[in-house]
């Protein structure tokens, strides 16, 4: 009882002398704790010993008590279980209750359970720890926290600090696509996991080409956003304009592939279903060869070959019954060979006969001297005579024997060598062996190799020695001329017509008639030339017989 009395006296004493009371307190509390000022409130924080300080702090700071209990955040870390390590009081109203060892910049944010990396590492604390980023502001207000000063209330969710540019289209887990290194590019996004897998040309298409920008009339944070969900992609026409205007159906993949519009899927596309089935050489052609500039079937003309192909013949056949239609001679299997037959050619102005039937078309219808390839082919001829195609090898030497200037006066279409010239029209009628002798035997006047140009047809000499060599060495020359026909016949050299009894000085009588020619006419050599001596010979007996023969021996 005495002790209680003394205590009351002490209290009254202290109350009466305020300077003394002030000395019992270390100093004024900070502004957030100002409501606890006074000796009657000391035990609310301090208790009976220092160990109760942390416990008493948590009685007021329930938000931190939850972190402490759940062992999350900075206050759930074992190194931060004692409040006074960072928070110190009684330093005045304006004192900042947070003590940053080594300074706020050196604070290891990973101890909060959220490591700062990437773009976050360079940010100032208050770039994130602001009132607008606190989601449960009411709870902190009830805890009497100043939202503009506290570092509490943020979550690890990106949306805690960042506005959702996708407007909840892709969920709240931003890290599934983005990293703290930067929003772009979204390295974590894999379009293969989307409902529309990118392939071919789609891989290199910019996102904005398919994902349009949508005006945001609800949220004031931004005026537009990119649409990623709710897009139609079941048909190509959802994104691509149909250049065929629906004429080929809506299933583009029945013809095209994602690797490029011009790469038509021939295995799927059946051109036979169109008005122009592809045949022959048309089948392997690339589509753009005919469909230039994206032209479709509705714009292409194909009724005539010339709708696509230039008239190679420049109208040469326009007057024909076919009116120049290409299919009259050609087919889609190829321009060559033409299907124009020999029988059809026979109905033209120049029927093919003999060797002409074996000549290729280009042999007559191609002019190597033409300036262009197209002009080189010609099918209309002003003249059809031999010299329209063939050069005269005789250089006009036989024109006088040609009927109407036609080579067929001598030659035929079977072969040039098949000569049918009537030699009786000339001054030298062919008889005997001359009839079987080739022309060049007489008409070839050349010392070199044989050629048609070396043939001579106007021969002024018609004597035997003009063509034949005189093997008798001028023994029978009379007035400068050897009359071979006196002894020989055109039937052959050995067919002799010589009569020894009438044509010589020595008649063959008696035993002489049986003597062979060589018995009297012996070979001799003059100037290294050997020949048989026929004249002059002696006609006396002693000229041939031994003069010592007696008459008694006869």
C-alpha positions as CSV (number, residue, x, y, z in Angstrom):
1,X,0.0,0.0,0.0
2,X,2.9,2.3,0.8
3,X,4.5,1.5,-2.6
4,X,1.3,2.4,-4.4
5,X,1.1,5.6,-2.6
6,X,4.6,6.5,-3.5
7,X,3.9,5.7,-7.1
8,X,0.9,8.0,-7.2
9,X,3.0,10.8,-5.6
10,X,5.7,10.3,-8.3
11,X,3.1,10.5,-11.1
12,X,1.7,13.7,-9.7
13,X,5.1,15.0,-9.3
14,X,6.1,14.2,-12.8
15,X,2.8,15.7,-14.1
16,X,3.6,18.9,-12.3
17,X,7.0,19.2,-13.8
18,X,6.7,18.4,-17.6
19,X,10.4,18.9,-18.4
20,X,11.2,16.0,-16.2
21,X,8.6,13.8,-18.0
22,X,10.2,14.6,-21.3
23,X,13.4,13.2,-20.1
24,X,11.8,9.7,-19.7
25,X,11.1,9.5,-23.5
26,X,13.9,9.1,-26.1
27,X,12.2,11.6,-28.4
28,X,9.1,12.3,-30.3
29,X,7.5,9.6,-32.4
30,X,7.3,9.8,-36.2
31,X,4.2,11.2,-37.8
32,X,2.6,7.8,-38.5
33,X,3.0,6.9,-34.8
34,X,2.1,10.3,-33.4
35,X,-1.2,9.0,-32.1
36,X,0.8,6.8,-29.6
37,X,2.6,9.7,-28.1
38,X,2.5,9.8,-24.2
39,X,3.6,7.6,-21.3
40,X,0.3,5.9,-21.1
41,X,0.9,4.4,-24.6
42,X,4.4,3.1,-24.1
43,X,3.3,-0.4,-23.3
44,X,1.4,-0.7,-26.5
45,X,4.7,-1.0,-28.3
46,X,7.4,-1.8,-25.8
47,X,5.6,-4.2,-23.4
48,X,7.6,-5.4,-20.4
49,X,10.8,-6.3,-22.4
50,X,12.3,-5.7,-25.8
51,X,11.3,-9.2,-27.1
52,X,7.7,-8.1,-27.0
53,X,8.3,-5.2,-29.4
54,X,8.0,-7.2,-32.6
55,X,5.0,-9.0,-31.2
56,X,3.3,-5.7,-30.4
57,X,4.2,-4.3,-33.9
58,X,2.4,-7.2,-35.5
59,X,-0.7,-6.5,-33.4
60,X,-1.1,-3.2,-35.2
61,X,0.5,-4.1,-38.6
62,X,-1.8,-7.0,-39.5
63,X,-0.8,-6.8,-43.3
64,X,2.9,-7.4,-42.3
65,X,1.8,-10.0,-39.7
66,X,0.2,-12.0,-42.6
67,X,3.5,-11.9,-44.6
68,X,5.4,-12.9,-41.5
69,X,3.1,-15.8,-40.8
70,X,3.0,-17.1,-44.4
71,X,6.8,-16.5,-44.8
72,X,6.4,-14.5,-48.0
73,X,7.7,-11.1,-49.0
74,X,10.5,-9.3,-47.3
75,X,8.9,-9.6,-43.8
76,X,8.6,-13.3,-44.2
77,X,12.4,-13.6,-44.7
78,X,14.3,-15.0,-41.7
79,X,16.8,-12.1,-41.8
80,X,14.0,-9.5,-41.3
81,X,12.1,-11.0,-38.3
82,X,13.1,-8.2,-35.9
83,X,11.3,-5.0,-36.7
84,X,13.8,-2.6,-35.1
85,X,16.5,-3.8,-37.5
86,X,15.1,-1.5,-40.1
87,X,12.5,0.6,-38.2
88,X,13.6,3.0,-35.5
89,X,11.4,5.4,-33.6
90,X,11.5,8.5,-31.3
91,X,13.5,10.6,-33.9
92,X,10.9,13.2,-34.5
93,X,7.9,13.7,-36.6
94,X,9.6,14.0,-40.0
95,X,11.9,11.0,-39.5
96,X,11.6,8.2,-42.2
97,X,10.9,5.0,-40.3
98,X,12.8,2.8,-42.8
99,X,16.5,2.3,-42.3
100,X,18.3,1.2,-45.5
101,X,21.6,-0.5,-44.7
102,X,24.2,0.6,-47.3
103,X,21.5,2.9,-48.8
104,X,18.3,2.2,-50.7
105,X,20.1,1.6,-54.0
106,X,22.1,-1.3,-52.6
107,X,19.0,-3.1,-51.4
108,X,18.8,-6.7,-52.5
109,X,15.3,-6.9,-53.9
110,X,15.5,-10.7,-54.4
111,X,15.0,-11.0,-50.6
112,X,11.4,-9.9,-51.1
113,X,10.9,-13.0,-53.2
114,X,10.9,-11.0,-56.5
115,X,14.2,-10.5,-58.2
116,X,14.7,-7.5,-60.3
117,X,16.3,-8.3,-63.7
118,X,16.2,-7.1,-67.2
119,X,14.5,-3.7,-67.7
120,X,13.4,-3.8,-64.0
121,X,17.0,-3.7,-62.7
122,X,17.4,-0.1,-63.9
123,X,14.2,1.3,-62.5
124,X,13.9,3.5,-59.5
125,X,11.9,2.1,-56.6
126,X,9.1,4.7,-56.9
127,X,8.7,3.8,-60.5
128,X,6.8,0.7,-59.3
129,X,6.0,1.4,-55.7
130,X,3.3,4.0,-56.3
131,X,-0.4,4.2,-55.1
132,X,-1.7,3.4,-58.6
133,X,0.0,0.0,-58.6
134,X,-1.5,-1.1,-55.3
135,X,-4.4,-3.4,-56.1
136,X,-5.8,-3.8,-52.5
137,X,-5.6,-0.2,-51.5
138,X,-8.5,-0.4,-49.0
139,X,-6.7,-3.0,-46.9
140,X,-3.7,-0.7,-46.6
141,X,-5.8,2.3,-45.8
142,X,-7.4,0.4,-42.9
143,X,-3.8,-0.4,-41.8
144,X,-3.3,3.4,-41.8
145,X,-0.7,3.1,-44.5
146,X,0.2,6.1,-46.7
147,X,-0.2,4.7,-50.2
148,X,2.3,7.1,-51.6
149,X,5.0,6.2,-49.1
150,X,4.6,2.5,-48.5
151,X,6.5,-0.3,-50.3
152,X,3.7,-2.8,-49.5
153,X,0.7,-3.8,-51.6
154,X,2.4,-4.9,-54.9
155,X,2.1,-8.4,-56.3
156,X,4.4,-10.3,-58.6
157,X,1.8,-10.2,-61.3
158,X,2.8,-8.1,-64.3
159,X,-0.7,-6.5,-64.3
160,X,0.2,-5.1,-60.8
161,X,2.3,-2.5,-62.5
162,X,1.6,-2.8,-66.2
163,X,-1.5,-2.1,-68.1
164,X,-2.8,-5.2,-70.0
165,X,-2.3,-4.1,-73.7
166,X,-4.1,-7.2,-74.8
167,X,-7.3,-6.5,-72.8
168,X,-7.3,-10.0,-71.2
169,X,-7.3,-11.7,-74.6
170,X,-4.2,-13.8,-73.7
171,X,-4.6,-14.3,-69.9
172,X,-2.8,-12.7,-67.0
173,X,0.5,-14.7,-67.3
174,X,2.5,-12.2,-69.4
175,X,5.7,-14.1,-68.8
176,X,4.4,-16.9,-71.1
177,X,5.3,-14.7,-74.0
178,X,7.3,-11.7,-72.7
179,X,10.5,-11.3,-70.6
180,X,11.8,-8.6,-68.5
181,X,14.4,-7.8,-71.1
182,X,11.7,-6.0,-73.1
183,X,8.2,-6.4,-74.3
184,X,9.4,-6.9,-77.9
185,X,10.0,-9.3,-79.3
186,X,7.7,-11.7,-77.5
187,X,10.4,-14.5,-77.5
188,X,8.2,-16.9,-75.4
189,X,5.4,-16.9,-77.9
190,X,5.1,-19.9,-80.2
191,X,2.5,-19.6,-82.9
192,X,2.6,-23.4,-83.4
193,X,0.7,-23.7,-80.1
194,X,-2.0,-21.4,-81.4
195,X,-5.1,-22.6,-83.3
196,X,-3.5,-21.4,-86.5
197,X,-0.1,-22.8,-87.2
198,X,2.1,-20.6,-89.4
199,X,3.6,-22.3,-92.5
200,X,5.1,-21.2,-95.8
201,X,4.8,-17.5,-96.6
202,X,2.8,-16.9,-93.4
203,X,6.0,-17.3,-91.3
204,X,7.5,-14.1,-92.6
205,X,4.3,-12.0,-92.5
206,X,4.2,-9.2,-90.0
207,X,1.8,-9.7,-87.1
208,X,-0.1,-6.5,-87.9
209,X,-1.0,-8.0,-91.3
210,X,-3.3,-10.6,-89.7
211,X,-3.9,-9.0,-86.3
212,X,-5.7,-5.7,-86.8
213,X,-5.6,-2.7,-84.5
214,X,-9.0,-2.3,-82.6
215,X,-10.2,1.1,-81.2
216,X,-10.7,0.9,-77.5
217,X,-13.7,3.0,-76.5
218,X,-13.9,1.6,-73.0
219,X,-10.5,2.0,-71.5
220,X,-8.9,5.4,-71.3
221,X,-5.4,4.1,-70.8
222,X,-5.0,3.5,-74.5
223,X,-6.9,4.3,-77.6
224,X,-6.4,1.0,-79.5
225,X,-5.1,-2.5,-79.1
226,X,-4.2,-5.4,-81.3
227,X,-6.7,-8.2,-81.7
228,X,-5.3,-11.7,-81.1
229,X,-8.4,-13.7,-80.4
230,X,-11.8,-14.0,-82.1
231,X,-10.2,-13.9,-85.5
232,X,-11.7,-15.9,-88.4
233,X,-9.2,-18.2,-90.1
234,X,-11.1,-21.3,-91.3
235,X,-11.0,-20.0,-94.9
236,X,-8.2,-18.2,-96.7
237,X,-10.7,-15.6,-97.8
238,X,-11.0,-14.5,-94.1
239,X,-7.7,-12.7,-94.7
240,X,-7.1,-12.8,-98.4
241,X,-9.1,-11.2,-101.2
242,X,-10.3,-13.8,-103.6
243,X,-8.8,-12.8,-107.0
244,X,-11.0,-15.4,-108.7
245,X,-14.1,-13.7,-107.2
246,X,-15.6,-17.0,-106.1
247,X,-15.5,-18.6,-109.5
248,X,-13.2,-21.4,-108.3
249,X,-14.9,-22.0,-105.0
250,X,-13.9,-21.0,-101.4
251,X,-11.3,-23.8,-100.8
252,X,-8.1,-22.1,-101.9
253,X,-6.0,-25.0,-100.7
254,X,-7.5,-27.2,-103.4
255,X,-5.1,-25.3,-105.8
256,X,-2.7,-23.3,-103.7
257,X,-0.2,-24.0,-101.0
258,X,1.1,-21.8,-98.1
259,X,4.6,-21.6,-99.6
260,X,3.3,-19.2,-102.2
261,X,0.2,-18.4,-104.3
262,X,2.1,-19.0,-107.6
263,X,3.0,-22.5,-106.4
264,X,-0.1,-24.4,-107.5
265,X,-0.7,-27.8,-106.0
266,X,-1.0,-29.7,-109.2
267,X,-1.8,-32.9,-107.3
268,X,-5.1,-31.3,-106.1
269,X,-6.0,-28.9,-108.8
270,X,-7.7,-30.5,-111.8
271,X,-7.6,-28.3,-114.8
272,X,-9.9,-30.7,-116.6
273,X,-12.8,-29.4,-114.7
274,X,-12.3,-26.0,-116.3
275,X,-13.5,-25.0,-119.8
276,X,-10.0,-25.7,-121.1
277,X,-8.6,-29.1,-120.2
278,X,-4.8,-29.2,-120.5
279,X,-3.4,-31.7,-123.0
280,X,0.0,-32.4,-124.5
281,X,2.6,-29.6,-124.1
282,X,0.1,-27.5,-122.2
283,X,0.1,-29.8,-119.2
284,X,3.6,-29.1,-117.9
285,X,3.5,-25.4,-118.4
286,X,3.7,-23.1,-115.4
287,X,0.4,-21.4,-114.6
288,X,1.8,-17.8,-115.2
289,X,2.7,-18.7,-118.8
290,X,-1.0,-18.4,-119.6
291,X,-2.4,-16.7,-116.5
292,X,-0.3,-13.6,-116.7
293,X,-0.9,-10.9,-114.1
294,X,-3.3,-13.1,-112.1
295,X,-5.8,-13.4,-115.0
296,X,-8.4,-16.0,-114.3
297,X,-10.5,-18.2,-116.6
298,X,-13.1,-15.5,-117.0
299,X,-10.7,-13.1,-118.6
300,X,-8.7,-15.5,-120.8
301,X,-9.6,-16.2,-124.4
302,X,-8.7,-19.7,-125.6
303,X,-11.0,-20.4,-128.6
304,X,-8.1,-20.2,-131.1
305,X,-4.5,-21.0,-130.8
306,X,-3.6,-17.4,-131.8
307,X,-5.4,-16.2,-128.6
308,X,-2.1,-17.3,-126.8
309,X,0.3,-18.0,-129.7
310,X,1.5,-15.5,-132.3
311,X,0.7,-16.5,-135.9
312,X,4.1,-17.9,-136.9
313,X,3.1,-18.0,-140.5
314,X,2.0,-14.4,-140.7
315,X,-1.4,-15.3,-142.4
316,X,0.1,-17.5,-145.1
317,X,-2.7,-20.0,-144.7
318,X,-5.6,-17.6,-144.1
319,X,-7.0,-18.3,-147.6
320,X,-6.9,-22.1,-147.1
321,X,-10.2,-24.0,-146.3
322,X,-9.1,-24.3,-142.7
323,X,-8.8,-20.4,-142.6
324,X,-5.3,-20.8,-141.1
325,X,-6.3,-22.8,-138.0
326,X,-3.2,-24.1,-136.4
327,X,-4.8,-27.5,-135.6
328,X,-5.1,-28.2,-139.3
329,X,-1.4,-29.0,-139.2
330,X,-0.2,-29.0,-135.6
331,X,-1.3,-30.6,-132.4
332,X,-1.0,-29.8,-128.6
333,X,1.7,-32.6,-128.5
334,X,4.1,-30.2,-130.2
335,X,4.5,-27.9,-133.1
336,X,6.9,-30.5,-134.7
337,X,6.4,-32.7,-136.5
338,X,3.5,-31.1,-138.3
339,X,0.6,-33.5,-139.1
340,X,0.3,-32.1,-142.7
341,X,0.6,-35.3,-144.8
342,X,2.1,-36.0,-148.2
343,X,-1.4,-36.7,-149.4
344,X,-2.5,-33.2,-148.3
345,X,0.6,-31.8,-150.0
346,X,-0.5,-33.5,-153.3
347,X,-3.6,-31.4,-153.3
348,X,-1.5,-28.2,-153.3
349,X,0.0,-26.5,-156.4
350,X,3.1,-28.7,-156.0
351,X,2.4,-32.4,-155.5
352,X,5.3,-34.3,-154.1
353,X,6.8,-36.9,-156.3
354,X,9.9,-39.1,-156.3
355,X,12.8,-37.7,-154.2
356,X,10.8,-34.7,-153.1
357,X,8.8,-37.0,-150.9
358,X,11.9,-37.7,-148.8
359,X,13.0,-34.1,-148.4
360,X,12.2,-32.5,-145.0
361,X,9.8,-29.6,-145.0
362,X,12.6,-27.2,-144.0
363,X,14.5,-28.2,-147.2
364,X,12.1,-26.2,-149.3
365,X,10.2,-24.0,-146.8
366,X,13.2,-22.4,-145.0
367,X,15.3,-19.6,-146.3
368,X,18.7,-19.4,-144.6
369,X,19.3,-15.9,-145.9
370,X,16.2,-14.4,-144.1
371,X,16.9,-11.8,-141.5
372,X,14.7,-13.3,-138.8
373,X,13.8,-16.9,-138.0
374,X,10.1,-16.2,-138.5
375,X,10.6,-14.7,-141.9
376,X,12.8,-17.6,-142.8
377,X,9.8,-19.9,-143.1
378,X,7.7,-19.4,-146.1
379,X,4.9,-21.5,-147.6
380,X,3.7,-19.4,-150.5
381,X,5.7,-19.5,-153.7
382,X,5.2,-17.3,-156.8
383,X,6.8,-20.1,-159.0
384,X,7.1,-23.8,-158.6
385,X,9.6,-24.5,-161.3
386,X,12.8,-26.5,-160.5
387,X,14.9,-23.3,-160.5
388,X,12.6,-21.8,-157.8
389,X,14.5,-24.1,-155.3
390,X,17.4,-25.5,-157.3
391,X,20.3,-23.5,-158.6
392,X,21.2,-24.3,-162.3
393,X,24.4,-26.3,-162.0
394,X,24.9,-26.1,-165.8
395,X,24.9,-22.3,-165.7
396,X,22.6,-21.9,-168.7
397,X,24.7,-24.2,-171.0
398,X,21.7,-26.5,-171.7
399,X,18.9,-23.9,-171.9
400,X,18.6,-24.5,-175.6
401,X,17.4,-28.1,-175.0
402,X,15.0,-27.3,-172.2
403,X,11.3,-27.3,-172.9
404,X,9.6,-24.2,-171.3
405,X,12.7,-23.8,-169.2
406,X,11.9,-27.0,-167.3
407,X,14.7,-29.2,-165.9
408,X,12.5,-32.2,-166.5
409,X,13.4,-32.0,-170.1
410,X,16.4,-34.1,-169.0
411,X,15.9,-35.0,-165.4
412,X,13.1,-36.6,-163.4
413,X,12.0,-36.2,-159.7
414,X,13.1,-39.7,-158.9
415,X,16.8,-38.7,-159.0
416,X,19.0,-36.2,-160.8
417,X,21.1,-39.0,-162.1
418,X,18.1,-40.4,-163.9
419,X,18.7,-38.7,-167.3
420,X,16.1,-39.1,-170.1
421,X,17.6,-36.7,-172.7
422,X,17.0,-37.6,-176.3
423,X,20.5,-37.3,-177.8
424,X,19.1,-37.7,-181.3
425,X,18.1,-34.1,-181.2
426,X,21.7,-33.2,-181.3
427,X,24.2,-33.5,-184.2
428,X,25.6,-36.6,-182.6
429,X,23.2,-39.5,-182.6
430,X,24.1,-42.2,-180.0
431,X,24.4,-45.7,-181.4
432,X,26.1,-48.9,-180.2
433,X,28.3,-48.6,-177.2
434,X,27.7,-44.8,-177.1
435,X,24.1,-45.5,-175.9
436,X,25.4,-47.2,-172.7
437,X,28.1,-44.7,-172.0
438,X,27.5,-42.3,-169.2
439,X,27.1,-38.6,-170.1
440,X,30.2,-37.5,-168.2
441,X,32.4,-39.9,-170.2
442,X,32.0,-37.5,-173.1
443,X,30.9,-34.3,-171.5
444,X,33.4,-34.1,-168.7
445,X,36.2,-31.8,-169.6
446,X,38.2,-31.4,-166.4
447,X,41.6,-32.2,-165.1
448,X,40.5,-32.0,-161.4
449,X,37.8,-33.6,-159.3
450,X,34.5,-34.1,-160.9
451,X,31.7,-31.5,-160.5
452,X,28.6,-30.6,-162.5
453,X,30.2,-27.3,-163.5
454,X,32.9,-29.2,-165.3
455,X,30.5,-30.8,-167.7
456,X,30.7,-29.6,-171.2
457,X,27.6,-29.9,-173.4
458,X,28.4,-27.9,-176.5
459,X,31.1,-30.1,-178.1
460,X,32.3,-28.7,-181.5
461,X,34.3,-31.8,-182.5
462,X,32.6,-35.1,-183.2
463,X,35.5,-37.2,-184.6
464,X,36.5,-40.3,-182.8
465,X,39.9,-38.9,-181.9
466,X,38.2,-36.0,-180.2
467,X,37.2,-38.4,-177.4
468,X,39.3,-41.5,-178.0
469,X,43.1,-41.8,-178.0
470,X,44.6,-43.0,-181.3
471,X,46.4,-46.3,-180.3
472,X,47.7,-46.6,-183.8
473,X,50.0,-43.6,-183.6
474,X,48.6,-41.8,-186.6
475,X,49.1,-44.7,-189.0
476,X,45.6,-44.1,-190.5
477,X,45.6,-40.4,-190.7
478,X,44.2,-39.1,-194.0
479,X,44.2,-35.4,-194.6
480,X,44.7,-34.8,-191.0
481,X,41.8,-37.0,-189.9
482,X,41.7,-40.5,-188.6
483,X,38.7,-42.3,-190.0
484,X,38.2,-44.9,-187.3
485,X,34.8,-45.9,-188.7
486,X,36.6,-47.4,-191.7
487,X,37.6,-50.3,-189.5
488,X,35.6,-50.1,-186.3
489,X,31.9,-49.9,-185.4
490,X,30.1,-48.1,-182.5
491,X,29.1,-51.6,-181.4
492,X,32.6,-52.2,-180.1
493,X,36.3,-51.8,-181.0
494,X,36.7,-55.4,-181.8
495,X,33.8,-55.5,-184.2
496,X,36.0,-54.8,-187.2
497,X,34.6,-53.8,-190.6
498,X,38.0,-53.6,-192.3
499,X,38.2,-55.6,-195.6
500,X,41.9,-56.5,-196.3
501,X,41.2,-57.3,-199.9
502,X,39.6,-53.9,-200.8
503,X,41.0,-51.5,-198.3
504,X,44.7,-52.4,-198.4
505,X,47.5,-53.0,-201.0
506,X,47.8,-56.6,-200.1
507,X,45.0,-59.0,-200.7
508,X,44.8,-62.0,-198.5
509,X,44.7,-65.1,-200.7
510,X,45.4,-68.7,-200.2
511,X,47.3,-69.5,-197.1
512,X,47.5,-65.8,-196.2
513,X,43.7,-65.8,-195.6
514,X,44.2,-68.1,-192.6
515,X,47.1,-66.2,-191.1
516,X,46.1,-64.2,-187.9
517,X,46.7,-60.5,-188.0
518,X,49.5,-60.7,-185.5
519,X,51.4,-63.0,-187.8
520,X,52.2,-60.1,-190.0
521,X,51.5,-57.0,-187.9
522,X,54.1,-57.1,-185.2
523,X,54.4,-54.7,-182.2
524,X,57.2,-52.1,-182.1
525,X,58.3,-49.3,-180.0
526,X,58.9,-45.7,-181.2
527,X,59.9,-43.0,-178.8
528,X,59.2,-45.4,-175.9
529,X,55.6,-45.9,-177.1
530,X,54.7,-49.5,-178.1
531,X,52.1,-50.0,-180.8
532,X,51.2,-52.5,-183.5
533,X,52.5,-51.7,-187.0
534,X,49.8,-51.8,-189.7
535,X,51.3,-49.5,-192.2
536,X,53.4,-49.0,-194.1
537,X,54.4,-52.6,-194.6
538,X,56.1,-54.2,-197.6
539,X,54.0,-56.3,-199.9
540,X,56.8,-58.5,-201.3
541,X,57.3,-62.0,-200.1
542,X,60.8,-61.3,-198.9
543,X,59.3,-58.5,-196.7
544,X,57.9,-61.3,-194.6
545,X,59.5,-64.6,-195.7
546,X,63.2,-65.7,-195.6
547,X,64.9,-65.0,-199.0
548,X,67.0,-68.2,-198.8
549,X,64.0,-70.5,-199.1
550,X,64.4,-72.5,-202.3
551,X,61.6,-73.3,-204.7
552,X,62.4,-77.0,-204.3
553,X,61.3,-76.9,-200.7
554,X,57.9,-75.6,-201.5
